[in-house]
Amino acid sequence: MTKDDLIGLEIKVLAGDATEDELDKMTRNLLTELRGVDVESAVLVSPGDAPEGTKGDPITIGTIALKFCPSPCPDSSPSSKRGSHAGRDAP
């Protein structure tokens, strides 16, 4: 499987009465969860270059770009993941 076989998906988090800060926090929490599963990449979406005179990398609040394999990626076999899940179900 090559990078060309990856599926791209853009996720927009919406919450009717949430503030920008609340929406940003919800989006970042979801991003953290998505990075914990078998995906090639999960990143916040940036609208492009920052306007002149601004600092940092602006993001489109509430939007995540996700790339994943349509089926398990070759390097994500159960044996390669066994160590990362070991002990999670232990009391």
C-alpha positions, 0 to 999 in steps of 0.5 A: 500500500502506498501513500496514494492509497490513503483516504483523506477526510476532513472533520468539522466539529460544530457546536451551536452555542459553543464559544471559539475557545470551547470549540477549539478545546473540543476539536483538540480533544477529538484530535488527541483521540484520533491520534490514538487510533490507527491513522496515518495522520491527524492534524488541525487544518490551517487556512493557509499563510498567516496574514502579514503582521500576525504571529503564529500559524492560524487554524480553522477552528473546529476542523481536522484533516485525517488520513488513513488506510482503507484497510489495516496498513501493512505496518499495523499488524496485531503483533506490532501493536501488541506492546502498545495495548499491553496492560490496559485491561489489567486491574 
